[in-house]
Amino acid sequence: MQLTNVSRREFMKQVAAGSAGILMLEPFLRIRESFAAALASVPRRPESASDFVQLREQYSLAPDVIYFNHGSIGTIPKPVQKAHEQYLRVCESNPWLYMWGGEWEAPREKVRSKAAAVLHCQPDEVAITHNTTEAFNLLAQGLPIGAGDEVLFSSINHPGASICWFHHSQKLGYTVRQFDFPVARAAELTEDELLDLYDRQISPRTRVLVFPYLDNMIGVRHPIHRLARLAKARGVRYVAVDAAQIVGMLPVSVGDSAVDVLATSPHKWLQAPKGLGLLYVRKAVQPDIHPMWVTWGQNRWKGTARIFEDYGTRNMPELLALGDAIAFNLRIAAEKREARLRHLWQFFRQRVTAHPKLEWRSPQHWPISASLYAVEVKGHKSTDVARLLFEKEGFVMRPFATKELNTLRITPNVFSTEEEMERFFVAIERYF
C-alpha cells in the first residue's frame, strides 16, 4: 500500500484550503479497507476443530513453537500487526499532523466504544490506560480511604494489584490485609465455597475488596456478580476487579454488576499491541477517585473516565490497533470461543488426572475455571521442567515455584490443538 507523504509546503496549502482533514483521513480509510478485507477471511462461527486450527495461519508464531502462554503475552493476529504498522507509518510521515491534527480523535473514540461493548458498559465509563497495574496504582492513591479503613485481598491476587496498596497505605494511613487462599484445595473448590471464603474474611472495617476475575496462577474464576453483591451487602464501599486474564478469553459484563472498578491488559487475550490497558470506572464512583496525573483535560473530560487517562502525547498507532484487535476477537462468536476453550480444558484435564506423573492443581468445575490451568510434574522443579520442554520441544509455558505451588501454567488459545497437547504428554514420558 502506498501511503501519502506530505511536504510542509503542501500541508500549509491544504490547511489554507481547508482540506487537511481529507488529507489525514485518506490513508486511514485505506488502512481500514485493507483490514476489513483481511478480517473477512476469519470464520465468524467456526464449527469444527480444523476451523480453529486454521486460525493459527493468522499469527506469526514460529512453526517450532507450541505456545501455551497467552496468560503472559498474547499473540497479535497478522491483520492487526499490519494495521498497526501502517498506522505508525502514516503517523511518522508527519507526526505533528497525525498526533494533533484532530482527525484521529473520532477513530480513537470509536476504539473506546468498541472497548465498552466488550465490557458491556458505557463509553464514558472506560479509560484507555497503559496496563492493569496502572489502574490499581490509581485506586491505591486516589480512593477516599484512610485511618480506620481496610483494603482486603487474597494471596492469589496479582502483585500488580497488590503491592501498590501496601506502598500508598504508609502515607494515607489505611490498613492492608492479605489472607491466605487455599491453593492446595483449588481442585475441589465450588463456587459457594469460594463465596463463603470471602464472606468469612470481610470485616466491618473492610472498605475496599480487591480480587481477580481469574487469577494468574491456578485459574480460579471468581463469580464477580455474586461476590460483588455479597461485598456490598457486608458494607464494602468499593469493589475492584483485576480482569487481565479474562477479557477477550470469555464474555465479560460489568456494567450491570455491583463492581465499581475493573481493569485489564489487552495485550493478553484481546491480542492487542503491548503498552495499553482498559479501565472501567462505574459512573457513580468516578467523582470519588483523585486522578493519578492531571493536565489540561480535567475540566474538558469531567464526568467521564477520561479524567483518569494520560491524555498528553498518546501512542496513537497502538491505540487504533487496539480497535482492530477487538474487531478480530469479536469475529469469532463468543459461544464458539468458549465452547472451544472448554473442550481443550476438558481434554487436557482428563489426560492430566489419568497420568501418574502429573497432578491437576486448578478447579475441576468449568464455571469457576477457564483456559488457564496449573499442572504439577511430580518430583521435578517446575522451572527446570519449563526450561527443558522449551529447549527440547518448543513449549512456551509459565512455571510457578512458590511455597504452595510447583506448577506449570498452561494457557492455550482457541487455535491450540489436541495434537499439541498430546505432544506435551509424550514429552513428559520421554524426559521425566
C-alpha positions as CSV (number, residue, x, y, z in Angstrom):
1,M,0.0,0.0,0.0
2,Q,1.4,3.4,-0.9
3,L,0.8,6.0,1.8
4,T,0.9,9.7,1.1
5,N,3.9,11.6,2.3
6,V,3.1,15.3,2.7
7,S,5.6,18.1,2.5
8,R,5.3,21.1,4.8
9,R,4.5,23.4,1.8
10,E,1.8,21.1,0.5
11,F,0.4,20.7,4.1
12,M,0.2,24.5,4.6
13,K,-1.5,24.9,1.2
14,Q,-4.1,22.3,2.2
15,V,-4.6,23.8,5.6
16,A,-5.2,27.2,3.9
17,A,-7.7,25.5,1.6
18,G,-9.4,23.7,4.4
19,S,-8.5,20.2,3.1
20,A,-6.2,19.0,5.9
21,G,-8.9,16.7,7.2
22,I,-9.3,15.0,3.9
23,L,-5.5,14.6,3.6
24,M,-5.4,12.9,7.0
25,L,-8.4,10.7,6.6
26,E,-7.5,9.2,3.2
27,P,-4.6,7.0,4.3
28,F,-6.6,6.0,7.4
29,L,-9.5,4.9,5.3
30,R,-7.2,2.8,3.1
31,I,-5.9,1.0,6.2
32,R,-9.4,0.4,7.3
33,E,-10.4,-1.1,3.9
34,S,-7.3,-3.3,3.9
35,F,-8.0,-4.6,7.5
36,A,-11.7,-5.2,6.6
37,A,-10.7,-7.4,3.7
38,A,-8.2,-9.4,5.8
39,L,-10.8,-9.8,8.6
40,A,-13.3,-11.2,6.1
41,S,-11.2,-14.4,5.8
42,V,-11.6,-15.2,9.6
43,P,-14.6,-17.5,10.2
44,R,-17.2,-15.9,12.3
45,R,-18.7,-19.2,13.5
46,P,-16.1,-21.9,13.2
47,E,-17.8,-25.3,13.5
48,S,-15.0,-27.9,13.6
49,A,-11.7,-28.3,15.2
50,S,-10.0,-27.8,11.9
51,D,-11.7,-24.4,11.5
52,F,-10.0,-23.3,14.8
53,V,-6.6,-24.9,13.8
54,Q,-6.6,-22.9,10.6
55,L,-6.7,-19.7,12.7
56,R,-3.0,-20.4,13.5
57,E,-2.3,-19.1,10.0
58,Q,-3.4,-15.7,11.2
59,Y,-0.5,-15.4,13.5
60,S,3.3,-15.0,13.2
61,L,4.3,-17.8,15.6
62,A,7.3,-19.8,14.6
63,P,6.4,-23.3,13.4
64,D,8.6,-24.9,16.0
65,V,6.8,-23.1,18.9
66,I,3.9,-24.6,20.9
67,Y,2.5,-21.5,22.5
68,F,0.7,-22.2,25.8
69,N,1.5,-18.8,27.4
70,H,-1.3,-16.4,26.4
71,G,-1.7,-15.6,30.1
72,S,1.6,-13.7,30.0
73,I,1.7,-12.2,26.5
74,G,-0.8,-12.8,23.8
75,T,-0.2,-13.3,20.1
76,I,-1.1,-10.4,17.8
77,P,-3.0,-11.5,14.6
78,K,-1.3,-10.7,11.3
79,P,-4.1,-8.3,10.2
80,V,-3.8,-6.3,13.4
81,Q,0.0,-6.3,13.1
82,K,-0.2,-5.0,9.6
83,A,-2.8,-2.3,10.5
84,H,-0.5,-1.2,13.4
85,E,2.5,-0.9,11.2
86,Q,0.5,1.1,8.7
87,Y,-0.9,3.5,11.3
88,L,2.7,4.0,12.5
89,R,4.0,4.6,9.0
90,V,1.3,7.2,8.4
91,C,1.9,8.9,11.7
92,E,5.6,9.2,11.2
93,S,5.1,10.7,7.7
94,N,4.1,13.9,9.6
95,P,4.0,13.3,13.4
96,W,2.6,16.7,14.4
97,L,-0.2,16.4,11.9
98,Y,-1.3,12.9,12.8
99,M,-0.9,13.3,16.5
100,W,-2.5,16.7,16.9
101,G,-4.5,17.5,13.7
102,G,-7.7,16.3,15.2
103,E,-8.9,13.9,12.6
104,W,-7.9,10.8,14.5
105,E,-9.9,11.9,17.5
106,A,-13.1,10.3,16.2
107,P,-11.4,6.9,15.4
108,R,-9.9,7.0,18.9
109,E,-13.3,7.4,20.5
110,K,-14.6,4.6,18.3
111,V,-12.0,2.4,19.9
112,R,-13.3,3.4,23.3
113,S,-16.8,2.5,22.2
114,K,-15.6,-0.9,21.0
115,A,-13.9,-1.5,24.3
116,A,-17.1,-0.5,26.1
117,A,-19.1,-3.0,24.0
118,V,-16.6,-5.8,25.1
119,L,-17.0,-4.9,28.7
120,H,-20.8,-4.2,28.4
121,C,-20.7,-0.7,29.9
122,Q,-21.0,2.9,28.7
123,P,-18.1,4.5,26.7
124,D,-17.8,7.3,29.3
125,E,-17.0,4.6,31.9
126,V,-13.9,3.5,30.0
127,A,-10.4,4.9,30.3
128,I,-7.7,3.8,28.0
129,T,-4.6,3.3,30.2
130,H,-1.2,1.5,29.8
131,N,-1.9,-1.7,31.8
132,T,-3.7,-3.2,34.7
133,T,-1.0,-2.2,37.2
134,E,-1.6,1.5,36.4
135,A,-5.2,1.1,37.2
136,F,-4.6,-0.3,40.7
137,N,-2.0,2.4,41.5
138,L,-4.6,4.9,40.6
139,L,-7.0,3.4,43.1
140,A,-4.4,2.8,45.9
141,Q,-3.5,6.5,46.0
142,G,-6.8,8.0,44.7
143,L,-9.7,6.4,46.7
144,P,-11.0,8.3,49.7
145,I,-9.7,5.9,52.3
146,G,-7.6,6.5,55.3
147,A,-7.1,5.6,59.0
148,G,-9.6,3.0,60.2
149,D,-10.3,1.7,56.7
150,E,-9.1,-1.7,55.4
151,V,-8.2,-2.9,51.9
152,L,-8.7,-6.7,51.6
153,F,-7.5,-9.2,49.1
154,S,-6.2,-12.8,48.9
155,S,-2.8,-14.3,48.4
156,I,-3.6,-15.2,44.8
157,N,-4.1,-11.5,44.0
158,H,-1.6,-10.5,41.3
159,P,1.4,-8.4,42.6
160,G,0.4,-5.6,40.2
161,A,-3.0,-5.3,42.0
162,S,-1.5,-5.8,45.5
163,I,1.9,-4.1,46.1
164,C,0.6,-0.6,45.4
165,W,-1.8,-0.8,48.3
166,F,1.0,-1.6,50.8
167,H,3.0,1.3,49.4
168,H,0.4,4.0,49.5
169,S,-1.1,2.9,52.8
170,Q,2.1,4.1,54.5
171,K,1.3,7.6,53.5
172,L,-2.5,7.6,53.6
173,G,-2.9,5.5,56.8
174,Y,-5.3,2.8,55.8
175,T,-4.7,-0.9,56.6
176,V,-4.0,-3.6,54.1
177,R,-4.9,-7.2,54.9
178,Q,-4.0,-10.2,52.7
179,F,-5.5,-13.5,53.6
180,D,-4.2,-17.0,52.6
181,F,-6.1,-18.5,49.7
182,P,-6.4,-22.3,50.0
183,V,-4.3,-23.0,46.9
184,A,-3.9,-26.7,47.9
185,R,-7.7,-27.1,47.8
186,A,-8.2,-25.3,44.4
187,A,-9.1,-28.5,42.6
188,E,-12.0,-29.3,44.9
189,L,-13.4,-25.8,45.4
190,T,-17.0,-25.0,44.5
191,E,-18.5,-21.6,43.7
192,D,-20.4,-21.5,47.0
193,E,-17.2,-22.4,48.9
194,L,-15.4,-19.6,47.1
195,L,-18.0,-17.1,48.1
196,D,-18.0,-18.3,51.7
197,L,-14.2,-17.9,51.8
198,Y,-14.5,-14.2,51.1
199,D,-17.6,-13.7,53.3
200,R,-15.6,-15.0,56.3
201,Q,-12.8,-12.6,55.6
202,I,-14.7,-9.4,55.1
203,S,-14.8,-7.4,58.3
204,P,-16.7,-4.3,59.5
205,R,-13.5,-2.3,58.6
206,T,-13.2,-3.6,55.0
207,R,-13.8,-0.6,52.8
208,V,-12.2,-1.9,49.6
209,L,-12.3,-5.5,48.3
210,V,-9.9,-6.5,45.5
211,F,-10.0,-9.8,43.7
212,P,-9.1,-11.3,40.3
213,Y,-11.8,-12.2,37.9
214,L,-9.4,-15.0,37.0
215,D,-6.2,-15.4,39.0
216,N,-3.0,-15.8,37.0
217,M,-1.5,-18.8,38.9
218,I,-4.1,-21.5,39.3
219,G,-7.0,-20.3,37.3
220,V,-9.8,-19.7,39.8
221,R,-12.6,-17.8,38.0
222,H,-14.4,-15.7,40.6
223,P,-18.2,-15.2,40.3
224,I,-17.9,-11.4,40.2
225,H,-21.6,-10.6,40.2
226,R,-22.4,-12.7,43.3
227,L,-19.2,-11.7,45.1
228,A,-19.6,-8.0,44.4
229,R,-23.2,-8.1,45.7
230,L,-22.1,-10.1,48.8
231,A,-19.4,-7.5,49.5
232,K,-21.8,-4.6,49.2
233,A,-24.3,-6.3,51.5
234,R,-21.5,-6.6,54.0
235,G,-20.8,-2.9,53.9
236,V,-17.8,-2.8,51.5
237,R,-17.7,0.6,49.7
238,Y,-15.5,-0.2,46.7
239,V,-15.2,-3.5,44.8
240,A,-12.2,-3.6,42.4
241,V,-11.6,-6.4,39.9
242,D,-8.4,-7.5,38.2
243,A,-9.7,-8.8,34.8
244,A,-6.3,-9.0,33.0
245,Q,-6.7,-12.8,32.5
246,I,-10.2,-13.0,31.2
247,V,-11.2,-10.1,28.9
248,G,-11.0,-11.5,25.4
249,M,-11.0,-15.1,26.6
250,L,-14.5,-15.3,27.9
251,P,-17.5,-12.9,27.9
252,V,-17.4,-10.1,30.5
253,S,-20.4,-8.0,31.5
254,V,-19.5,-5.4,34.1
255,G,-22.0,-2.6,33.5
256,D,-24.9,-4.5,35.1
257,S,-22.9,-5.6,38.2
258,A,-22.1,-4.1,41.6
259,V,-18.4,-3.9,40.6
260,D,-17.0,-0.4,40.9
261,V,-13.7,-0.7,39.0
262,L,-12.4,-3.3,36.6
263,A,-9.1,-3.2,34.8
264,T,-7.5,-5.3,32.1
265,S,-4.4,-5.6,29.9
266,P,-5.5,-6.1,26.2
267,H,-2.1,-7.5,25.2
268,K,-3.1,-10.9,26.7
269,W,-6.4,-12.3,25.4
270,L,-7.6,-9.4,23.3
271,Q,-4.2,-9.8,21.4
272,A,-3.6,-6.1,21.1
273,P,-0.2,-4.3,20.8
274,K,1.7,-4.0,24.1
275,G,1.5,-0.9,26.3
276,L,-2.3,-0.5,26.5
277,G,-4.8,-1.0,29.3
278,L,-8.5,-0.7,29.7
279,L,-10.1,0.6,32.9
280,Y,-13.8,0.6,33.7
281,V,-14.9,3.0,36.4
282,R,-18.6,3.0,37.3
283,K,-20.2,6.4,36.7
284,A,-21.3,6.8,40.3
285,V,-17.8,6.4,41.8
286,Q,-15.8,8.4,39.3
287,P,-16.1,11.6,41.4
288,D,-14.7,9.7,44.4
289,I,-11.3,9.0,42.8
290,H,-8.5,11.5,42.7
291,P,-6.7,11.2,39.3
292,M,-3.1,10.0,39.4
293,W,-2.0,12.6,37.0
294,V,-3.6,15.8,35.8
295,T,-3.1,18.3,33.0
296,W,-5.3,20.4,30.7
297,G,-8.1,17.9,30.2
298,Q,-9.6,17.7,33.7
299,N,-12.4,20.1,33.1
300,R,-12.9,19.1,29.5
301,W,-13.4,15.4,30.4
302,K,-15.1,15.9,33.7
303,G,-17.9,13.4,34.2
304,T,-16.2,10.7,32.3
305,A,-13.5,8.1,33.0
306,R,-11.2,10.0,30.6
307,I,-10.1,12.1,33.6
308,F,-8.0,9.1,34.6
309,E,-6.1,8.9,31.4
310,D,-2.6,10.1,30.5
311,Y,-4.1,12.3,27.7
312,G,-0.9,14.0,26.7
313,T,1.1,12.6,23.7
314,R,-0.5,9.2,23.2
315,N,0.6,6.0,21.5
316,M,-2.0,6.6,18.8
317,P,-0.9,3.8,16.3
318,E,-1.1,1.2,19.1
319,L,-4.4,2.7,20.4
320,L,-6.0,2.5,16.9
321,A,-4.7,-1.1,16.5
322,L,-6.5,-2.0,19.8
323,G,-9.8,-1.3,18.0
324,D,-8.7,-3.7,15.2
325,A,-7.7,-6.4,17.8
326,I,-11.1,-6.1,19.4
327,A,-12.7,-6.5,15.9
328,F,-10.6,-9.6,15.3
329,N,-11.6,-11.0,18.7
330,L,-15.3,-10.4,18.1
331,R,-15.1,-12.0,14.7
332,I,-15.4,-15.4,16.5
333,A,-18.8,-15.7,18.2
334,A,-18.4,-15.7,22.0
335,E,-20.2,-19.0,22.5
336,K,-18.0,-20.7,19.9
337,R,-14.8,-19.3,21.6
338,E,-16.0,-20.5,25.0
339,A,-17.0,-23.9,23.7
340,R,-13.6,-24.4,22.1
341,L,-11.7,-23.4,25.2
342,R,-13.8,-25.5,27.4
343,H,-13.2,-28.5,25.1
344,L,-9.5,-28.0,25.3
345,W,-9.7,-27.6,29.1
346,Q,-11.6,-30.8,29.5
347,F,-9.3,-32.7,27.1
348,F,-6.2,-31.6,29.0
349,R,-7.7,-32.1,32.5
350,Q,-8.8,-35.6,31.7
351,R,-5.4,-36.5,30.4
352,V,-3.6,-35.0,33.4
353,T,-5.8,-36.6,36.0
354,A,-5.2,-40.0,34.4
355,H,-1.4,-39.6,34.3
356,P,0.6,-41.0,37.2
357,K,3.4,-38.4,36.8
358,L,1.1,-35.3,36.8
359,E,-1.3,-33.6,39.2
360,W,-4.1,-31.1,38.3
361,R,-3.9,-28.1,40.6
362,S,-6.8,-26.0,39.2
363,P,-10.6,-26.1,39.8
364,Q,-12.3,-29.1,38.4
365,H,-15.6,-27.2,37.6
366,W,-15.8,-25.1,34.5
367,P,-17.9,-22.3,35.9
368,I,-15.0,-21.4,38.3
369,S,-12.3,-22.4,35.8
370,A,-11.1,-21.2,32.4
371,S,-8.3,-21.6,29.8
372,L,-5.7,-21.2,32.5
373,Y,-4.7,-24.2,34.4
374,A,-1.9,-25.3,36.7
375,V,-0.2,-28.7,36.4
376,E,2.5,-30.2,38.6
377,V,5.1,-32.7,37.3
378,K,5.6,-34.7,40.4
379,G,9.1,-34.8,41.8
380,H,10.5,-32.2,39.5
381,K,11.0,-28.4,39.8
382,S,8.6,-26.5,37.6
383,T,11.4,-24.1,36.5
384,D,13.5,-27.0,35.3
385,V,10.6,-28.6,33.6
386,A,9.6,-25.5,31.7
387,R,13.2,-24.8,30.6
388,L,13.7,-28.3,29.3
389,L,10.4,-28.5,27.5
390,F,11.1,-25.2,25.8
391,E,14.7,-26.2,24.7
392,K,13.8,-29.7,23.6
393,E,10.2,-29.4,22.3
394,G,9.4,-25.7,21.8
395,F,6.8,-25.5,24.6
396,V,6.2,-22.0,26.0
397,M,4.6,-22.1,29.4
398,R,5.0,-20.2,32.7
399,P,6.4,-22.0,35.7
400,F,5.4,-21.1,39.3
401,A,7.6,-22.0,42.2
402,T,6.2,-20.8,45.5
403,K,5.7,-22.2,49.0
404,E,2.5,-23.8,47.8
405,L,3.0,-24.2,44.1
406,N,5.4,-26.2,41.9
407,T,3.5,-25.9,38.7
408,L,3.4,-25.2,35.0
409,R,0.7,-22.7,34.0
410,I,-0.9,-23.8,30.7
411,T,-2.8,-21.0,28.8
412,P,-3.8,-22.2,25.3
413,N,-5.9,-20.2,22.9
414,V,-8.7,-21.3,20.5
415,F,-6.2,-22.3,17.8
416,S,-4.2,-24.6,20.1
417,T,-4.7,-28.2,19.2
418,E,-5.3,-31.6,20.8
419,E,-2.2,-32.8,18.9
420,E,0.0,-30.1,20.6
421,M,-1.4,-31.2,24.0
422,E,-0.6,-34.8,23.2
423,R,2.9,-33.8,22.5
424,F,3.1,-32.4,26.0
425,F,2.3,-35.8,27.5
426,V,4.7,-37.6,25.1
427,A,7.4,-35.2,26.3
428,I,6.6,-35.9,29.9
429,E,7.1,-39.6,29.3
430,R,10.3,-39.0,27.4
431,Y,12.1,-36.7,29.8
432,F,10.6,-37.4,33.2
